[in-house]
Amino acid sequence: MSLQFLVAFDFDHTICDDNSDIVARKLISSDKIPDTVKRMYQPDNWNAYMGTIFQLLNANFIDVKTIKDAINRIPSVNGIDDLLSELHSRNCEIIIISDSNSLFIDWWLKHKGLSHTVKEIFTNPATIKEDMLKIEMYHEQDHCKLSSKNLCKGQILDDYISKRSLEGINFKRIIYVGDGKNDFCPILRLSENDVACPRIGYTLVNILKKTNEDKSQQVKAKVIPWETGNDILENLKNLNNIENN
């Protein structure tokens, strides 16, 4: 089958312009969060922390609809709606790899009318039981020290590319768009033919700059920093990545 482009996006601070988990947490005042819960606020304990936050929200009569409304109010990153629509119209395959959760991402995409642009979402599964959100780990891993135990984005990206290859789809180029520390692992797995797009003003762009300076871990992909979705689209057109797709 004809080759296509794969564009993988992070979600928080990349598609939506906030951290969806923090938006939910802020629905409850800090003085109602016990110190024992606050001490759970650790990068490698995030799912357990958010699971407890959801319990506290429920105990304080903050229902699922209130949480959903708060998530849906998160604005898009400037130009991202147009970027997703344009990439989709050009037959690019779009996936999301995020350490948020399935409900938040589904709610937000449907609210913005963008669900049809995304082929698949890889994130922590979330469900509603007895009017309370429940969250699980996407997987449990210990092989990647760059990633949290519940989500190695690099492994997810590799597995997806392999799966699509078995289905007869071999991508001409991989484009990865993100902002945070956990987006570094998938970018390290990109080839010279691929493109890494770190958001300016966020952690990832600084990591890539430092890596480029000390050569400790080689990034093979072309790095194109961005501020808006329009920046990404124009830069990709200039590289002839999607102009004739």
C-alpha positions in Angstrom: 0.0 0.0 0.0 1.2 3.6 -0.6 3.4 5.1 2.0 2.0 7.7 4.4 3.1 10.1 7.1 2.6 9.4 10.7 2.2 12.4 13.0 2.3 11.5 16.7 1.2 14.2 19.2 1.4 14.5 23.0 -1.9 16.0 24.4 -1.3 18.3 27.4 0.4 21.6 26.5 0.7 20.3 22.9 -2.9 19.9 21.7 -4.8 21.4 24.6 -3.2 24.4 26.2 -3.0 23.2 29.8 -2.4 20.1 31.9 -5.8 18.3 32.0 -5.0 16.4 35.2 -4.0 19.7 37.0 -7.2 21.3 35.7 -9.2 18.5 37.4 -7.2 18.7 40.6 -7.8 22.5 40.9 -11.6 21.8 41.2 -10.9 21.0 44.8 -9.2 23.5 47.1 -5.7 22.7 48.3 -6.8 22.8 52.0 -9.0 19.8 51.3 -6.1 17.7 50.0 -4.5 15.9 52.9 -0.7 16.1 53.3 -0.5 12.3 52.7 -2.0 12.8 49.3 0.2 15.8 48.5 3.2 13.7 49.3 2.0 11.3 46.5 2.7 14.0 44.0 5.7 12.3 42.4 6.5 11.8 38.7 6.6 8.1 38.9 3.5 7.9 41.1 1.2 10.0 39.0 -1.6 7.5 38.3 -1.9 6.6 42.0 -2.0 10.3 42.9 -4.6 11.2 40.3 -6.7 8.1 41.4 -6.7 9.5 44.9 -7.6 13.0 43.6 -10.6 11.6 41.8 -11.7 10.0 45.1 -11.4 13.3 46.8 -13.4 15.1 44.1 -16.1 12.6 44.5 -16.1 12.8 48.3 -16.4 16.6 48.0 -19.5 16.3 45.7 -17.6 17.4 42.6 -19.3 15.1 40.0 -18.2 13.8 36.6 -20.1 16.4 34.7 -18.3 19.2 36.6 -15.0 17.6 35.7 -16.0 17.1 32.1 -17.0 20.7 31.8 -13.7 21.9 33.2 -11.8 19.7 30.7 -13.8 20.9 27.8 -13.1 24.5 28.7 -9.4 24.0 28.2 -8.4 26.0 25.1 -6.6 24.6 22.1 -3.0 25.5 21.6 -3.0 28.3 19.1 -3.3 26.9 15.6 -3.6 23.2 16.6 -7.2 22.8 15.5 -6.3 23.9 12.0 -3.1 21.8 12.0 -5.0 18.6 12.9 -7.7 19.3 10.3 -5.1 20.1 7.6 -2.9 17.0 8.3 -6.0 14.8 8.3 -7.2 16.3 4.9 -3.7 15.5 3.5 -4.1 11.9 4.5 -1.5 12.0 7.3 -2.1 9.4 10.0 -2.5 11.1 13.4 -2.1 9.4 16.8 -2.0 10.7 20.3 0.4 9.3 22.9 -0.3 10.9 26.3 0.1 10.4 30.1 -3.4 12.0 30.6 -6.3 9.5 30.4 -8.8 8.2 27.9 -11.8 10.1 29.1 -10.2 13.5 29.3 -8.8 13.2 25.7 -12.1 11.7 24.3 -14.2 14.4 25.9 -12.0 17.2 24.8 -11.6 16.0 21.2 -15.4 15.5 20.8 -16.1 18.9 22.3 -13.7 20.5 19.8 -15.1 18.5 16.9 -11.6 16.9 16.2 -12.2 13.2 17.0 -12.3 12.3 13.4 -8.8 13.6 12.8 -7.2 11.1 15.2 -6.8 7.5 14.2 -5.8 6.1 17.6 -5.1 7.3 21.2 -2.6 5.7 23.6 -3.1 6.8 27.2 -4.0 5.6 30.6 -7.5 3.9 30.6 -10.2 5.8 32.6 -13.7 4.7 33.4 -16.7 6.0 35.4 -17.9 3.8 38.2 -20.6 5.0 40.7 -20.2 8.6 39.4 -16.4 8.5 40.1 -13.5 8.5 37.7 -11.2 5.5 37.9 -7.8 5.4 36.2 -5.4 2.6 35.4 -1.8 2.4 34.1 -1.5 2.1 30.3 1.2 -0.6 31.0 3.9 -1.3 33.6 7.4 -1.2 32.4 10.9 -1.1 33.8 13.1 -1.2 30.7 13.1 2.5 29.9 14.7 4.8 32.5 13.6 7.9 30.5 9.9 7.1 31.0 7.5 6.6 33.9 6.7 3.1 34.8 3.1 3.4 33.5 3.9 4.9 30.0 6.9 4.6 27.8 6.0 6.7 24.8 8.9 5.4 22.7 7.8 1.8 23.1 4.2 2.8 22.2 5.5 4.5 19.1 7.7 1.6 18.0 4.9 -0.9 18.6 2.4 1.2 16.6 4.8 1.5 13.6 5.5 -2.3 13.7 1.7 -3.0 13.9 1.0 -0.8 10.9 3.8 -2.4 9.0 2.2 -5.8 9.5 -1.0 -4.3 8.2 0.8 -3.1 5.0 1.3 0.5 6.0 4.9 1.7 5.9 5.3 5.3 6.9 7.5 7.6 4.7 8.2 9.9 7.6 7.5 10.1 11.3 6.7 13.5 12.8 6.6 13.8 16.6 5.1 16.8 18.4 5.4 17.3 22.1 6.5 19.6 25.0 7.7 17.6 28.0 10.4 15.3 29.4 8.5 12.2 28.6 8.5 13.1 24.9 12.3 12.7 24.8 12.2 8.9 24.6 10.2 8.6 21.4 12.2 11.4 19.8 15.4 9.4 20.4 13.9 6.6 18.3 13.3 8.7 15.3 15.6 8.5 12.2 17.4 11.1 10.1 14.4 11.2 7.8 12.0 12.1 10.7 11.1 15.4 12.4 10.9 16.3 16.1 8.8 19.3 17.0 9.3 20.6 20.6 7.1 23.4 21.8 9.1 26.6 22.5 9.0 27.6 26.2 8.6 24.1 27.5 10.9 21.4 28.9 11.5 19.3 25.8 13.1 22.1 23.7 15.6 22.7 26.5 16.4 18.9 26.7 17.0 18.8 23.0 19.2 21.8 23.1 21.3 20.4 25.9 21.5 17.0 24.1 22.7 18.7 21.0 25.4 20.6 22.9 26.9 17.7 24.9 26.2 14.9 22.5 25.3 12.5 25.4 22.4 11.0 23.5 22.1 11.5 19.8 18.9 12.8 18.3 18.9 11.8 14.6 15.7 13.6 13.6 15.5 17.1 12.3 14.4 19.3 15.2 11.9 22.1 14.4 10.8 24.1 17.5 7.4 25.7 17.3 5.0 28.1 19.1 1.8 27.6 17.1 0.2 24.8 15.0 0.6 27.1 12.0 4.4 27.2 12.6 4.5 23.4 12.4 2.4 23.3 9.2 4.5 25.9 7.5 7.8 24.3 8.5 6.6 21.0 7.2 5.5 22.5 3.9 9.0 24.1 3.6 10.5 20.7 4.1 8.2 19.3 1.4 7.0 16.8 4.1 3.3 17.0 3.3 3.0 19.5 0.4 2.6 16.7 -2.1 1.3 14.0 0.1 
